[in-house]
């Protein structure tokens, strides 16, 4: 009796047929199945892909048709096809091809345009950092999120993870700088795509600048404020440097670097005359304006021994213009009343 050996039938299924793998999802679970052999011979599967541009075996003589294909070493590729056949080691079946279209994305996002919104940075400033990210290679799956990292606190620390998406996007992060003047701050961005391919910018660094404040006080104000009182009573009499409704001779100009400035002033005590008369400080008032040198549309404030505000959050180059007024009751003496004013400048609150 002659027994005729036969080839296995062609497989009837080959999966997967679509999808994208790469990054942390580096294994493609492939299954070729459905072949039979009338002789009852054992069947083994060969599976091929064209990931390199030509057909090549992924696995040979696989007993069950299941194979976990590790694609971590491949570059980005789109439209990968699979095919398989069965063998009993004597005869081969015909090829089975499901016309698959698989993609591989092992490329990390690319970055460019790493910037901050301030050229010179000072302690306490809020600075916005940013970088542009791209997923522009073939089969790229798109951006997923980013983290900002800095050593501004004295050691490296990461922000929380922020989601973003698309093939092009910008990572933005705003931080108030803690580092003191004279030291450097390092920072960078890290980002990944939705498959976990990750990248980070190079470490950026900038020095923290030194702040400074100075003020220029007009000579009339430096010499002290005085009133010539010739009649009693006098209500809100003009100090000599007020120049009535014209531009005042009393002013303070701010010059600063890296900070805005709060200005205040204080009297040295009650008002006095050369003849020894004393008038309580409560009778003195002042007005100030940081844009109008004639100081005609400003509120009146009672003078004090401390914390008399004459300008808040002033930028460098701003001048605070002042006028002083004195009310003298009828039971006081005529004469020249005066007191000395001290002016203080400090960093404005952020």
Buried (B, 14 or more C-beta within 10 A) or exposed (E): EEEEEEBBBBBEBBBBEEEBBBBEBBEBEBBBBBBBBEBEBEBBBBBBBBBEEEEEEBBEEBEEBBBEBEBEEBBBBBEBBBBBBBBBEEBBBEBBBBEBBBBBBBBBBBBEEBEBEBEEBBBBBEBEBBBBBBBEBEBBBBBBBBBBBBBBEEEEEEBEEEEBEEBEBBBBBEBEBEBEBEEEBBBBBBBBBBBBBBBBBEEBEBEBBEBEBEBEBBEBBEBBBBBEBEEEEBEEBBBBBBBEEEEBBBBBBBBBEBBBBBBBBBBEEBBBBEEEBEBEBEBBBBBBBBEEBBBEEBEEBEBBEEEBEBBBBBEBEBBBBBBBBBBBEEEBBBBBBBBBBEBBBEBBEE
